[in-house]
Amino acid sequence: MATQLSDASLMAKPTQDAATIRTIDMSDLREALRLGWEDFKEVPSHAILLCLIYPILGLVLARIVLGYSVLPLLFPLAAGFALIGPFAALGLYELSRRLERGEPTPAWGALAVMRSPSFGAMLALGTLLLALFVTWVATWQAIYVAAFGYEPAAAMPDFVTRVLTTPEGRWLIAVGCGVGFLFAVVAFCLSVVSFPMMVDRHVGAGEAMTTSLRVVARNPMPMAAWGLIVTALLVLGMLPFFVGLAVVIPLLGHATWHLYRMAVVPDPTRSETEPYPPAIREHRSAADFPSVLFPPWPRKQRTNFYDSSE
């Protein structure tokens, strides 16, 4: 395996609640993609069934946009898949986790993630990503209005002509893509390993996001390359009427699980063989909102497949 690391490649021994971060390189990205593809081949029907909603949703969004003459929103809606994709891939992380442990992987196995003690934290972080997505769409709309005003494009040819052949269109492309890049960077840094970590370790959203930021800070170049890989694959998946996302999304979901396992040292205090326990949650009042979204789930003992000693 590409990640064969010496003790010098690990960070100083963390505190009890902090994860230890590995230094990874470009070969680890290739290995993560290879392992993700192997997982996809193991459960292709399950993955496609789970992710077929993406091309369907893409086509529905395209039809709505075309039907209601709000063509300017087609690009931000399509690009927004990258913002909410990490949350939507929860079932794929679970399937990879099961494959790693040699467990059965029936189609319904992906739903076992809903019994994770960290599922509330996953929903909380997913809500944050959804808020970023909505803010991104609203921001793009404001940029478009600043460039062209409130008059809608008459049809697709008119819209394409506006965007590609006028100074206002070139300004829209430059500013819109720049702002979209900032949204993507924020979402990527917060979530690149957050959801796999919550599937694996039963931690809160705050700890998972902190670990994700630490992974990016320790491995800026590999993580930047991973972001470019994700973007390129999503663009390729969207080109044939979003249908390619039925393969791209599961591939990236499985690969992200393996990237997490390479970047974060396993916790030796946890038992790898324990299945998810029934979700036993502390009763909390609705008055505790929004802190109720980050419940203090009890942590079960489990170790991970990737041996940190290797």
Summary of the structure (lengths in Angstrom):
residues: 310
radius of gyration: 20.6
end to end distance: 9.5
largest distance: 62.5
contacts: 975
relative contact order: 0.18
helix: 68%
strand: 1%
